[in-house]
Amino acid sequence: FTRIGKDIVMAVKEGGPDPDANSRLRAVIQNAKSVNMPKDNVERAIKRASDKSLGDYKEVFFEGYAPHGIAILVETATD
């Protein structure tokens, strides 16, 4: 549930706490429901993300080439 909680925080920071207006948050909530995450955990993550004192998570993409010309793309989140 930790990873989904971080996804919720990033979605709220990006588009706001209203799932009707934030399609990414709506998709993350559906994902949370599919893995049986309790509703109060989802609501707690949204409330925590709405708090201004919490640091921002930024999504970062790294591109590179491994030996033998193999392309690598790493998508990660950092604060």
PyMOL commands that set and color helices and strands:
alter all, ss='L'
color gray80, all
select helices_A, chain A and resi 2-15+23-34+39-50+67-69
alter helices_A, ss='H'
color red, helices_A
select strands_A, chain A and resi 58-66+70-78
alter strands_A, ss='S'
color yellow, strands_A
deselect
rebuild
show_as cartoon
